């Protein structure tokens, strides 16, 4: 039966039964709702994710790149969801690289317990939006502002940035095996901190850690490589 004949049939039924006019309205409403649902399904944005076998991990897409991150390592509640994100901020215990436990609730009697040595490495994953890659910045930008003198200690090369440059008051640390590039502030009123960046497809990973950890720079470089590989692994 065609739609035209169906409509004519419903019209005849309407004349026989005054309440029958509700039937074509209901039918039209159902058909319209179905059409809208179908169009919405076709237009709904999707992204590729690999389900994590561990419910304690979140599959997130940053810059179109899939990462599986420990839920408890995410520092901001608003970022604790799966799916596309512009940026995810994480922290891990060092050297275990485990996700930290939930923070304690402190009272006036235990406030002194909050003053503890830094034992965490912080990681930010952000879409790079075609910005200059970390290795290109190392080759083309940093050399413009570095002092000529350098120091090599246990395979780790140190060069200071010139005073008055955009990186004044910082030093650049580099090594070949394992590979390491870190830009660090100098110890002052507060301990010096370092940044080390890595690019994975559409995202940049920025690691932050105390400068004092460079005493064991090989272990540190290996730990950052491990974290990057673990989070980027499709299996988590």
VOVEXBA-184029 format. One record per atom (N, C-alpha, C, CB): x, y, z; residue in three letters. Coordinates in steps of 0.001 Angstrom, whole numbers, padded with zeros to 6 digits, always signed. Glycine has a CB too. Example, Ala and Ser with C-alpha at 12.3 -4.5 7.8 and 13.67 -1.06 7.14 Angstrom:
<atoms>
+013190-005690+007800ALA+012300-004500+007800ALA+013200-003300+007800ALA+011308-004473+009046ALA+012850-002250+007080SER+013670-001060+007140SER+012900+000030+007870SER+014084-000598+005725SER
</atoms>
This chain:
<atoms>
+000857-001200+000000UNK+000000+000000+000000UNK+000884+001239+000000UNK-000964+000012+001237UNK+000596+002202-000897UNK+001399+003415-000986UNK+001021+004372+000117UNK+001230+004082-002347UNK+001899+005397+000319UNK+001624+006420+001339UNK+000349+007188+001012UNK+002809+007395+001458UNK+000097+007417-000327UNK-001094+008172-000725UNK-002355+007395-000366UNK-001067+008480-002240UNK-002365+006107-000693UNK-003560+005312-000386UNK-003754+005203+001115UNK-003460+003909-001010UNK-002620+005108+001858UNK-002716+005048+003325UNK-003336+006321+003879UNK-001329+004823+003951UNK-002906+007473+003362UNK-003452+008750+003825UNK-004938+008857+003501UNK-002689+009922+003191UNK-005347+008388+002266UNK-006759+008441+001889UNK-007594+007533+002793UNK-006937+008034+000412UNK-007040+006377+003119UNK-007744+005456+003999UNK-007940+006069+005382UNK-006982+004136+004107UNK-006873+006706+005899UNK-006977+007335+007216UNK-007966+008500+007194UNK-005600+007824+007684UNK-008027+009221+006065UNK-008967+010346+005958UNK-010409+009858+006008UNK-008724+011130+004658UNK-010699+008700+005299UNK-012054+008157+005340UNK-012420+007704+006751UNK-012190+006988+004358UNK-011440+007077+007449UNK-011691+006655+008825UNK-011958+007845+009721UNK-010516+005855+009361UNK-011330+008956+009444UNK-011518+010155+010263UNK-012937+010680+010153UNK-010530+011241+009854UNK-013495+010613+008924UNK-014865+011104+008742UNK-015859+010202+009476UNK-015221+011180+007238UNK-015561+008872+009523UNK-016469+007975+010220UNK-016363+008116+011734UNK-016193+006545+009817UNK-015126+008350+012214UNK-014884+008420+013662UNK-014191+009739+013984UNK-014021+007208+014153UNK-014841+010628+014741UNK-014243+011943+015040UNK-012889+011827+015717UNK-015173+012752+015920UNK-012688+010745+016484UNK-011405+010621+017192UNK-010290+010096+016289UNK-011560+009700+018395UNK-010692+009658+015117UNK-009688+009057+014242UNK-008667+010068+013738UNK-010362+008394+013068UNK-008961+011376+013884UNK-008003+012383+013402UNK-006704+012340+014209UNK-008623+013794+013480UNK-006757+011716+015380UNK-005535+011620+016182UNK-004549+010611+015602UNK-005878+011238+017615UNK-005078+009635+014837UNK-004210+008585+014312UNK-003181+009120+013323UNK-005043+007516+013647UNK-003612+009884+012282UNK-002583+010384+011349UNK-001577+011304+012012UNK-003236+011114+010202UNK-002011+012055+013034UNK-001069+012935+013736UNK-000011+012103+014459UNK-001816+013849+014743UNK-000452+011014+015106UNK+000482+010148+015823UNK+001453+009487+014863UNK-000273+009085+016618UNK+000907+008999+013713UNK+001761+008352+012729UNK+002810+009325+012194UNK+000919+007794+011579UNK+002373+010546+011896UNK+003310+011545+011374UNK+004375+011880+012410UNK+002561+012821+010953UNK+003960+011951+013693UNK+004924+012255+014745UNK+005972+011177+014885UNK+004221+012446+016057UNK+005550+009920+014822UNK+006504+008813+014929UNK+007481+008822+013761UNK+005765+007468+014985UNK+006944+009062+012534UNK+007811+009072+011363UNK+008818+010224+011435UNK+006973+009179+010083UNK+008367+011392+011900UNK+009269+012541+012013UNK+010358+012291+013029UNK+008494+013791+012390UNK+009976+011726+014199UNK+010969+011435+015237UNK+011998+010437+014740UNK+010290+010899+016497UNK+011543+009424+013976UNK+012473+008436+013440UNK+013459+009054+012463UNK+011714+007320+012763UNK+012930+009972+011612UNK+013816+010634+010648UNK+014856+011486+011347UNK+013008+011494+009685UNK+014440+012217+012390UNK+015378+013065+013133UNK+016450+012217+013813UNK+014629+013912+014179UNK+016029+011109+014419UNK+016987+010236+015102UNK+018005+009669+014121UNK+016255+009094+015818UNK+017536+009305+012901UNK+018440+008748+011906UNK+019471+009784+011451UNK+017648+008231+010706UNK+019014+011019+011209UNK+019930+012083+010788UNK+020924+012398+011895UNK+019150+013353+010398UNK+020465+012441+013149UNK+021356+012722+014272UNK+022424+011654+014400UNK+020565+012827+015570UNK+022021+010395+014156UNK+022996+009301+014228UNK+024085+009467+013173UNK+022295+007944+014051UNK+023697+009868+011976UNK+024671+010034+010900UNK+025620+011187+011167UNK+023962+010250+009583UNK+025115+012258+011788UNK+025923+013458+012007UNK+026677+013447+013320UNK+025054+014668+011953UNK+026394+012514+014219UNK+027024+012515+015538UNK+028527+012280+015396UNK+026388+011436+016452UNK+029381+013157+016010UNK+030830+013010+015851UNK+031329+011740+016516UNK+031558+014221+016430UNK+032259+011087+015859UNK+032850+009868+016396UNK+034356+010004+016393UNK+032412+008631+015585UNK+035037+009179+017180UNK+036482+009128+017193UNK+036884+007694+017485UNK+037084+010117+018238UNK+038061+007331+017036UNK+038514+005952+017202UNK+039099+005759+018585UNK+039548+005583+016128UNK+038594+004798+019311UNK+039170+004440+020602UNK+039288+002944+020689UNK+038325+004985+021766UNK+040245+002529+021479UNK+040408+001109+021757UNK+039981+000890+023190UNK+041881+000625+021513UNK+038952+000082+023448UNK+038493-000106+024817UNK+039617-000612+025704UNK+037316-001073+024857UNK+039743+000011+026879UNK+040778-000404+027806UNK+040328-001645+028550UNK+041118+000722+028788UNK+041255-002616+028676UNK+040938-003826+029422UNK+040945-003578+030919UNK+041918-004928+029078UNK+041476-002440+031336UNK+041564-002099+032750UNK+040615-000939+033028UNK+043027-001736+033154UNK+039580-001138+033847UNK+038625-000054+034101UNK+039218+001128+034842UNK+037467-000577+034878UNK+040422+000954+035401UNK+041054+002067+036101UNK+041766+003013+035148UNK+042031+001547+037129UNK+041710+002745+033844UNK+042358+003595+032851UNK+041321+004224+031937UNK+043375+002793+032030UNK+041625+005426+031438UNK+040724+006165+030564UNK+041311+006253+029157UNK+040456+007575+031128UNK+040557+005855+028121UNK+040996+006121+026752UNK+040629+007553+026370UNK+040360+005107+025758UNK+041617+008375+026075UNK+041375+009766+025697UNK+042060+010036+024367UNK+041885+010748+026794UNK+041488+010944+023612UNK+042044+011342+022326UNK+042483+012798+022422UNK+041009+011141+021174UNK+043784+013049+022270UNK+044345+014400+022342UNK+045052+014689+021021UNK+045334+014550+023559UNK+044624+015721+020325UNK+045211+016011+019027UNK+045016+014877+018041UNK+046676+016305+019177UNK+043909+014124+018194UNK+043647+013000+017316UNK+044500+011783+017610UNK+043853+013412+015913UNK+045211+011777+018735UNK+046090+010671+019120UNK+045526+009985+020349UNK+047532+011170+019388UNK+045458+008664+020310UNK+044860+007907+021405UNK+045859+007660+022519UNK+044314+006585+020899UNK+045427+007917+023766UNK+046209+007612+024961UNK+045308+006880+025947UNK+046807+008911+025600UNK+045913+005984+026707UNK+045226+005346+027819UNK+045924+005797+029092UNK+045222+003779+027684UNK+045223+006554+029931UNK+045841+007146+031104UNK+045171+006611+032369UNK+045754+008685+031048UNK+045927+006434+033453UNK+045318+006009+034711UNK+044364+007082+035233UNK+046403+005701+035759UNK+043181+006675+035587UNK+042179+007634+036058UNK+042666+008411+037267UNK+040884+006918+036398UNK+043289+007720+038216UNK+043717+008377+039444UNK+044913+009294+039233UNK+044050+007345+040484UNK+045561+009222+038055UNK+046689+010110+037778UNK+046235+011459+037225UNK+047643+009447+036797UNK+044983+011564+036784UNK+044467+012817+036216UNK+044292+013825+037341UNK+043112+012589+035460UNK+044891+014994+037183UNK+044939+015962+038278UNK+043663+016794+038398UNK+046119+016878+038093UNK+042908+016958+037322UNK+041724+017812+037343UNK+040477+016969+037110UNK+041831+018930+036278UNK+039476+017126+037972UNK+038261+016326+037861UNK+037581+016512+036513UNK+037300+016682+038974UNK+037625+017727+035982UNK+036939+018011+034722UNK+037544+017216+033571UNK+036998+019507+034410UNK+038776+016729+033732UNK+039442+015961+032679UNK+039268+014459+032852UNK+040913+016297+032648UNK+038575+014033+033892UNK+038439+012595+034163UNK+037272+011998+033389UNK+038250+012347+035666UNK+037400+011990+032085UNK+036397+011347+031232UNK+037084+010889+029962UNK+035207+012313+030909UNK+036532+009865+029340UNK+037082+009351+028098UNK+036617+010212+026927UNK+036673+007881+027889UNK+037292+010052+025789UNK+036897+010803+024603UNK+037890+011893+024255UNK+035536+011408+024804UNK+037549+012728+023263UNK+038449+013801+022823UNK+038635+014856+023904UNK+037914+014454+021551UNK+039881+015293+024081UNK+040195+016377+025001UNK+041295+017233+024384UNK+040629+015826+026396UNK+041300+018501+024735UNK+042337+019405+024249UNK+043626+019228+025039UNK+041862+020856+024333UNK+043482+018860+026320UNK+044650+018747+027201UNK+044294+017860+028382UNK+045129+020149+027690UNK+045288+017085+028851UNK+045124+016263+030046UNK+046362+016459+030916UNK+044916+014745+029681UNK+046154+016730+032203UNK+047252+016941+033145UNK+047308+015780+034130UNK+047086+018287+033896UNK+048508+015200+034275UNK+048681+013987+035064UNK+049862+014135+036027UNK+048891+012772+034143UNK+049888+013261+037028UNK+051052+013178+037910UNK+051285+011722+038269UNK+050856+014042+039194UNK+052563+011360+038431UNK+052958+010000+038768UNK+054013+010039+039868UNK+053490+009252+037521UNK+053981+009046+040729UNK+055015+008912+041742UNK+056323+008518+041072UNK+054609+007874+042816UNK+057411+009051+041594UNK+058730+008719+041039UNK+059608+008179+042165UNK+059396+009971+040359UNK+060292+007068+041933UNK+060546+006414+040646UNK+059596+005269+040294UNK+061928+005897+040636UNK+058589+004995+041106UNK+057722+003843+040840UNK+056869+004023+039591UNK+056825+003589+042027UNK+056560+005298+039221UNK+055706+005642+038087UNK+054266+005176+038283UNK+056267+005041+036816UNK+053885+004925+039521UNK+052505+004561+039820UNK+051655+005820+039966UNK+052431+003704+041103UNK+050349+005677+039719UNK+049435+006800+039921UNK+049309+007068+041422UNK+048032+006508+039285UNK+049293+008332+041834UNK+049226+008638+043260UNK+047869+008297+043854UNK+049532+010101+043494UNK+047865+008043+045159UNK+046616+007789+045866UNK+045854+009090+046034UNK+046879+007132+047236UNK+044592+008979+046403UNK+043775+010170+046628UNK+044394+011022+047740UNK+042316+009775+046991UNK+044330+012348+047625UNK+044936+013213+048647UNK+044264+013062+049999UNK+044872+014663+048211UNK+045078+013241+051044UNK+044554+013159+052395UNK+043765+014419+052746UNK+045691+012946+053395UNK+042911+014285+053754UNK+042221+015438+054321UNK+042959+015835+055587UNK+040710+015128+054613UNK+043493+017054+055604UNK+044319+017482+056723UNK+043518+018313+057710UNK+045517+018274+056225UNK+043870+018144+058972UNK+043284+018959+060038UNK+044347+019909+060563UNK+042718+018068+061190UNK+043963+020757+061505UNK+044923+021694+062089UNK+046043+020964+062807UNK+044222+022641+063052UNK+045772+019754+063306UNK+046782+018997+064044UNK+047784+018309+063134UNK+046117+017973+064919UNK+047392+018081+061869UNK+048273+017347+060954UNK+048736+018195+059778UNK+047568+016114+060438UNK+048614+019510+059883UNK+048948+020388+058759UNK+050417+020283+058377UNK+048607+021832+059100UNK+051290+019980+059374UNK+052721+019888+059079UNK+053045+018731+058153UNK+053507+019744+060360UNK+052160+017749+058077UNK+052404+016601+057220UNK+052357+016968+055741UNK+051396+015516+057512UNK+051804+018112+055419UNK+051685+018513+054020UNK+053037+018907+053445UNK+050700+019668+053879UNK+053976+019294+054272UNK+055296+019692+053791UNK+056124+018429+053581UNK+056000+020673+054797UNK+056181+017957+052358UNK+056863+016731+052028UNK+057787+016947+050836UNK+055857+015620+051740UNK+058825+016126+050711UNK+059703+016234+049545UNK+058923+015971+048257UNK+060884+015248+049664UNK+059350+016624+047174UNK+058697+016400+045883UNK+059029+014999+045411UNK+059138+017460+044828UNK+058010+014188+045185UNK+058223+012812+044746UNK+057387+012486+043516UNK+057892+011839+045873UNK+057005+013500+042767UNK+056135+013262+041621UNK+056711+013884+040357UNK+054738+013817+041890UNK+056421+013195+039259UNK+056730+013741+037945UNK+055403+014102+037291UNK+057554+012722+037065UNK+055313+015323+036786UNK+054067+015834+036214UNK+054144+015749+034690UNK+053800+017301+036673UNK+053026+015376+034086UNK+052964+015218+032634UNK+051722+015924+032105UNK+052954+013715+032236UNK+051905+016751+031098UNK+050782+017382+030401UNK+050770+016874+028959UNK+050888+018953+030448UNK+049602+016418+028521UNK+049419+015993+027132UNK+048511+017014+026464UNK+048815+014535+027037UNK+048998+017682+025422UNK+048221+018738+024772UNK+048366+018635+023258UNK+048671+020133+025265UNK+047304+018997+022549UNK+047358+019030+021087UNK+048353+020106+020649UNK+045941+019301+020478UNK+049267+019767+019737UNK+050302+020740+019379UNK+049857+021731+018311UNK+051530+020020+018901UNK+048795+021433+017577UNK+048260+022377+016570UNK+049340+022855+015604UNK+047624+023590+017265UNK+050203+021949+015176UNK+051254+022244+014191UNK+052259+023277+014684UNK+050630+022731+012904UNK+052435+023401+015995UNK+053484+024264+016523UNK+054845+023619+016285UNK+053266+024538+018031UNK+055908+024369+016529UNK+057252+023872+016282UNK+057533+022656+017169UNK+058295+024982+016533UNK+058015+021586+016563UNK+058282+020356+017305UNK+059443+020555+018269UNK+058584+019198+016341UNK+059452+019834+019397UNK+060529+019994+020385UNK+061922+019802+019803UNK+060332+019020+021511UNK+062128+018812+018934UNK+063457+018596+018377UNK+063856+019717+017432UNK+063513+017264+017653UNK+062872+020300+016723UNK+063176+021444+015858UNK+063516+022676+016689UNK+061990+021746+014926UNK+062828+022853+017813UNK+063142+023976+018700UNK+064569+023848+019230UNK+062136+024042+019875UNK+064967+022611+019513UNK+066323+022357+019997UNK+067362+022734+018950UNK+066483+020887+020385UNK+067062+022468+017677UNK+068039+022709+016617UNK+068037+024137+016096UNK+067787+021777+015483UNK+066883+024798+016133UNK+066788+026097+015457UNK+066592+027296+016382UNK+065667+026058+014490UNK+065998+027106+017558UNK+065690+028229+018441UNK+066699+028352+019578UNK+064289+028078+019010UNK+066901+027286+020315UNK+067769+027341+021498UNK+069190+027810+021192UNK+067827+025985+022143UNK+069820+027347+020083UNK+071211+027771+019839UNK+071392+029281+019748UNK+071711+027148+018571UNK+070354+030020+019424UNK+070480+031479+019321UNK+070738+032129+020667UNK+069231+032070+018706UNK+070344+031474+021732UNK+070377+032113+023054UNK+071321+031432+024030UNK+068998+032136+023640UNK+072073+030432+023581UNK+072958+029689+024479UNK+074347+030306+024560UNK+073068+028249+024025UNK+074957+030205+025737UNK+076360+030560+025888UNK+077215+029536+025138UNK+076761+030627+027393UNK+078420+029950+024754UNK+079301+029044+024021UNK+079860+027943+024918UNK+080443+029824+023390UNK+080157+028293+026166UNK+080771+027328+027075UNK+079792+026219+027420UNK+081256+028022+028351UNK+080310+025018+027562UNK+079490+023876+027939UNK+080257+023003+028917UNK+079067+023064+026696UNK+079539+022186+029647UNK+080148+021282+030614UNK+079541+019901+030434UNK+079949+021793+032071UNK+080384+018889+030447UNK+079918+017511+030300UNK+080251+016759+031575UNK+080562+016816+029056UNK+079243+016158+032171UNK+079424+015406+033405UNK+078653+014090+033298UNK+078951+016233+034640UNK+079359+012986+033270UNK+078753+011660+033202UNK+077831+011522+031987UNK+077974+011373+034485UNK+078247+012088+030862UNK+077474+011960+029629UNK+076383+012999+029458UNK+076865+010618+029571UNK+076186+013864+030449UNK+075149+014895+030382UNK+075790+016251+030132UNK+074310+014923+031685UNK+075407+016894+029033UNK+075970+018189+028654UNK+075095+019316+029195UNK+076106+018299+027115UNK+075755+020333+029769UNK+075053+021491+030336UNK+075526+022758+029639UNK+075289+021593+031872UNK+074587+023568+029179UNK+074900+024887+028600UNK+073910+025894+029160UNK+074843+024860+027023UNK+074434+027054+029518UNK+073596+028096+030101UNK+073004+028978+029005UNK+074404+028947+031096UNK+071783+029437+029219UNK+071191+030446+028342UNK+071710+031826+028751UNK+069628+030397+028405UNK+071886+032686+027777UNK+072409+034028+028054UNK+071422+034841+028882UNK+072723+034762+026744UNK+071956+035632+029783UNK+071123+036560+030541UNK+070490+037565+029584UNK+071952+037289+031633UNK+069238+037903+029823UNK+068522+038835+028957UNK+067839+038172+027787UNK+069453+039865+028451UNK+068096+036882+027571UNK+067413+036155+026503UNK+066068+035667+027019UNK+068274+034964+025992UNK+065180+035179+026116UNK+063876+034672+026579UNK+063996+033541+027602UNK+063068+034186+025395UNK+065176+032895+027658UNK+065370+031786+028591UNK+066420+032121+029645UNK+065776+030523+027836UNK+066616+033412+029896UNK+067591+033831+030888UNK+067304+033203+032246UNK+067605+035345+031004UNK+068366+032793+032951UNK+068203+032147+034246UNK+067951+030663+034145UNK+067089+032782+034989UNK+068071+030096+032929UNK+067846+028669+032740UNK+069079+028025+032116UNK+066604+028424+031860UNK+069134+026703+032227UNK+070197+025913+031624UNK+069574+024832+030751UNK+071115+025291+032708UNK+070320+024420+029733UNK+069866+023360+028838UNK+070718+022115+029074UNK+069943+023812+027346UNK+070063+020998+029333UNK+070736+019723+029552UNK+070403+018791+028391UNK+070316+019089+030917UNK+071426+018169+027817UNK+071212+017255+026698UNK+072070+016008+026872UNK+071531+017948+025356UNK+071577+014907+026349UNK+072319+013649+026350UNK+071878+012836+025140UNK+072090+012850+027678UNK+072714+011897+024737UNK+072446+011105+023535UNK+071878+009745+023860UNK+073703+010942+022727UNK+072445+009037+024832UNK+072030+007666+025127UNK+071943+007446+026632UNK+073008+006657+024497UNK+070719+007334+027156UNK+069431+007535+026474UNK+069222+009010+026149UNK+068265+007012+027344UNK+068390+009274+025141UNK+068180+010640+024684UNK+067479+011479+025747UNK+067370+010647+023396UNK+067970+012701+025944UNK+067361+013608+026917UNK+067587+015047+026478UNK+067941+013372+028337UNK+066528+015828+026497UNK+066600+017276+026322UNK+065744+017878+027419UNK+066117+017733+024882UNK+066346+018705+028278UNK+065607+019300+029389UNK+066054+020739+029585UNK+065810+018486+030688UNK+065093+021615+029739UNK+065354+023026+030039UNK+064983+023266+031496UNK+064547+023983+029081UNK+065948+023759+032290UNK+065755+023816+033740UNK+066050+025204+034297UNK+066641+022786+034428UNK+065214+025630+035232UNK+065512+026838+035985UNK+066580+026511+037027UNK+064226+027414+036659UNK+067256+027548+037504UNK+068319+027337+038488UNK+067757+027419+039902UNK+069449+028372+038300UNK+068432+026744+040799UNK+068015+026775+042199UNK+068124+028192+042740UNK+068866+025807+043047UNK+067089+028633+043416UNK+067067+029957+044033UNK+066301+029838+045348UNK+066412+031032+043079UNK+065328+030737+045568UNK+064492+030613+046758UNK+063716+029307+046713UNK+063528+031809+046880UNK+063305+028951+045511UNK+062632+027658+045301UNK+063549+026754+044493UNK+061257+027842+044574UNK+063442+025452+044654UNK+064298+024533+043890UNK+064061+024673+042392UNK+064049+023082+044323UNK+065105+024457+041609UNK+064980+024521+040160UNK+064091+023413+039638UNK+066344+024444+039505UNK+063356+023721+038571UNK+062462+022751+037937UNK+062836+022617+036461UNK+060968+023180+038093UNK+062534+021457+035898UNK+062900+021162+034516UNK+061674+020826+033678UNK+063897+020011+034467UNK+061780+021109+032376UNK+060780+020724+031385UNK+061462+019860+030327UNK+060106+021984+030736UNK+060828+018763+029982UNK+061314+017911+028898UNK+060117+017528+028041UNK+062054+016635+029448UNK+060235+017719+026723UNK+059089+017538+025830UNK+059328+016405+024835UNK+058794+018836+025079UNK+058228+015754+024492UNK+058235+014725+023468UNK+056981+014885+022616UNK+058311+013302+024098UNK+057095+014639+021331UNK+055936+014713+020433UNK+055546+013309+019994UNK+056242+015606+019196UNK+054255+013002+020133UNK+053703+011740+019644UNK+052518+012070+018742UNK+053273+010796+020833UNK+052726+011926+017457UNK+051689+012203+016459UNK+051118+013613+016662UNK+050554+011142+016542UNK+049832+013737+017008UNK+049221+015067+017108UNK+049297+015706+018469UNK+047814+014988+016715UNK+050085+015136+019386UNK+050131+015654+020760UNK+051572+015847+021218UNK+049394+014703+021723UNK+051751+016821+022113UNK+053034+017045+022772UNK+052913+016645+024236UNK+053484+018528+022639UNK+053887+015886+024735UNK+053953+015503+026133UNK+055018+016356+026805UNK+054259+013982+026292UNK+054658+017078+027856UNK+055594+017910+028603UNK+055754+017332+030001UNK+055109+019387+028665UNK+056979+016930+030326UNK+057296+016369+031640UNK+057915+017472+032503UNK+058268+015138+031514UNK+057489+017544+033775UNK+058037+018509+034728UNK+058562+017755+035944UNK+056962+019561+035149UNK+059776+018103+036372UNK+060400+017396+037488UNK+061471+018287+038116UNK+061012+016045+037018UNK+061882+018000+039350UNK+062914+018804+040009UNK+064271+018653+039321UNK+063031+018408+041481UNK+064995+019739+039270UNK+066327+019731+038661UNK+067262+018766+039394UNK+066924+021149+038664UNK+067072+018607+040668UNK+067951+017741+041455UNK+067905+016288+040983UNK+067571+017815+042925UNK+066837+015884+040298UNK+066730+014507+039820UNK+067729+014192+038706UNK+065324+014242+039330UNK+068312+015237+038099UNK+069250+015003+037004UNK+070533+014322+037476UNK+069588+016315+036325UNK+070726+014218+038773UNK+071875+013468+039286UNK+071835+012040+038758UNK+071891+013473+040837UNK+070635+011504+038603UNK+070447+010173+038014UNK+069681+010324+036696UNK+069680+009217+039002UNK+070269+011059+035790UNK+069559+011450+034579UNK+069214+010255+033684UNK+070391+012445+033802UNK+070017+009214+033684UNK+069707+008048+032844UNK+068413+007373+033304UNK+070873+007034+032876UNK+068275+007185+034609UNK+067046+006589+035136UNK+065848+007474+034826UNK+067159+006364+036653UNK+066034+008786+034920UNK+064948+009726+034666UNK+064525+009691+033201UNK+065368+011144+035060UNK+065490+009716+032282UNK+065171+009674+030855UNK+064451+008378+030501UNK+066448+009818+030011UNK+064898+007268+031056UNK+064251+005986+030810UNK+062825+005977+031351UNK+065060+004854+031440UNK+062619+006585+032530UNK+061286+006636+033137UNK+060320+007430+032260UNK+061357+007257+034544UNK+060768+008542+031703UNK+059895+009339+030841UNK+059546+008574+029563UNK+060566+010680+030491UNK+060517+007861+029013UNK+060235+007036+027830UNK+059198+005958+028165UNK+061540+006380+027298UNK+059337+005340+029322UNK+058392+004303+029744UNK+056980+004866+029897UNK+058849+003673+031064UNK+056857+006009+030540UNK+055542+006611+030717UNK+054901+006934+029374UNK+055645+007872+031566UNK+055666+007525+028466UNK+055115+007868+027156UNK+054651+006616+026426UNK+056154+008618+026313UNK+055440+005544+026482UNK+055082+004316+025791UNK+053866+003655+026423UNK+056254+003355+025789UNK+053784+003643+027752UNK+052667+003010+028437UNK+051350+003729+028133UNK+052920+002985+029945UNK+051373+005060+028108UNK+050132+005803+027880UNK+049707+005769+026428UNK+050291+007237+028327UNK+050664+005683+025517UNK+050312+005676+024091UNK+049959+004284+023596UNK+051457+006234+023263UNK+050295+003263+024355UNK+049982+001898+023955UNK+048480+001710+023826UNK+050558+000899+024958UNK+048022+001109+022735UNK+046586+000903+022516UNK+045984+000006+023576UNK+046338+000308+021141UNK+046804-000874+024166UNK+046296-001772+025199UNK+046418-001189+026585UNK+047017-003082+025146UNK+046981+000038+026698UNK+047128+000638+028005UNK+048196-000055+028819UNK+045821+000611+028741UNK
</atoms>
